[in-house]
Amino acid sequence: MLPDFASIIAETKEEALSCLSSLERAKVIAGGTDLMVKMRSGERYDHIIDITNIRELDGIAVKDGVVVIGPVATHARLGSDAAIRENAPGLALACSLVGSPQIRNMGTIGGNIVNASPAADSIPPMLIHDAMLTLESKGSSRKVRLEDIIVAPYKTSINTRELLGPVEITSLKGYREGYFRVAKRATWAISRLSVAWAISEEEGTFKDVKLAIGSCTPMPFRAVKVEGLLRGEKRQPGIIAEAVRIALEEIKLISGIRPSFAYKLPVLRGILENVLGGE
Ligand SMILES: Cc1cc2nc3c(=O)[nH]c(=O)nc-3n(C[C@H](O)[C@H](O)[C@H](O)COP(=O)(O)OP(=O)(O)OC[C@H]3O[C@@H](n4cnc5c(N)ncnc54)[C@H](O)[C@@H]3O)c2cc1C
């Protein structure tokens, strides 16, 4: 059973911000695929503010190499949108693998970010695109990097009066980009391990490498040590083996040894060898 709450359907961003600033125990809802589960498990709010009717929170636009994504854009939309597929194909793929068709039609990118699950599929691809978030509250607005906003599993530093606005990602056109996830099943299953990458190469030399790993550490992370090691290096088995070793060591350093690592780390090794080796 859901606890009692008042439901408000905001038609404008100003209305939503005004509700968030004036009402106590108020919570934004987008697709509800995370929030409803939590409320059924006992989380309580007095006011639920539905933001899915707010048109300005729903667009996808590209300007000067930056893709601006409205927070209520659904995974289904991101998976099929031409601009996302062209400028961030790994993100499009990740969104098309979320949950099931029903979940993809309801669940939004904003909800995926704010829920901050270690297994969130959209987060590793957005990390490699250096995602920048706009957070708005009544009378003020701030910009913050996605990687700075998630402070613990399922916890962000977004405050209760703030609304997540546009998500900006840089286009990586010209990069070899992808996303791979391991889950118990193809649908209705969360990622046990995920990797997002974007690599640019010239004549067998890594010009730039961007790599993010999810579901192995409390928060998905950018493997910046690996990226730094590979930049400017020839693509050769020796340096790739060293890069993979560093990635696995970093995971163990962040998370300690976990029982699941007995299968996750060998699988991750294989994925990284393929990705970095150009397969
Ligand atoms: C059966 C099932 C399968 C799933 N499978 C996957 C999967 O494979 N991969 C995956 O990544 N996730 C999965 N999920 C989780 C979920 O669907 C996603 O995290 C989804 O993106 C959440 O979006 P939403 O719009 O439903 O968020 P909601 O439930 O509406 O909100 C989630 C949180 O975000 C806050 N919020 C939402 N929008 C804003 C905003 N603009 N500003 C401020 N706060 C906001 C809400 O207040 C709430 O705290 C699954 C969930 C279910 C139930």
The ligand as an ORCA input file, in Angstrom:
! r2SCAN-3c Opt
* xyz 0 1
  C      11.626     -3.476    -13.054
  C      12.669     -2.388    -13.118
  C      13.775     -2.573    -13.928
  C      14.762     -1.585    -13.998
  N      15.840     -1.781    -14.806
  C      16.794     -0.840    -14.883
  C      17.939     -1.033    -15.718
  O      18.097     -2.052    -16.393
  N      18.874     -0.043    -15.748
  C      18.741      1.112    -15.018
  O      19.614      1.976    -15.092
  N      17.664      1.319    -14.223
  C      16.701      0.382    -14.138
  N      15.608      0.579    -13.326
  C      15.534      1.810    -12.508
  C      14.701      2.969    -13.110
  O      13.809      2.536    -14.091
  C      15.619      4.058    -13.689
  O      16.511      4.505    -12.687
  C      14.825      5.243    -14.246
  O      15.671      5.998    -15.088
  C      14.265      6.158    -13.168
  O      13.605      7.225    -13.831
  P      12.153      7.703    -13.383
  O      11.772      8.803    -14.277
  O      11.218      6.556    -13.294
  O      12.483      8.250    -11.916
  P      11.483      8.488    -10.701
  O      11.172      7.199    -10.046
  O      10.353      9.357    -11.100
  O      12.447      9.332     -9.746
  C      13.630      8.771     -9.227
  C      14.280      9.794     -8.311
  O      14.696     10.922     -9.065
  C      14.084     12.108     -8.591
  N      13.888     12.946     -9.784
  C      13.449     12.541    -11.004
  N      13.527     13.547    -11.873
  C      14.019     14.615    -11.205
  C      14.330     15.957    -11.566
  N      14.203     16.412    -12.816
  N      14.816     16.787    -10.597
  C      14.997     16.347     -9.322
  N      14.720     15.089     -8.932
  C      14.243     14.224     -9.873
  C      12.844     11.660     -7.875
  O      12.440     12.608     -6.893
  C      13.338     10.359     -7.257
  O      14.104     10.651     -6.110
  C      14.604     -0.388    -13.239
  C      13.482     -0.202    -12.434
  C      12.510     -1.184    -12.371
  C      11.293     -0.969    -11.499
*
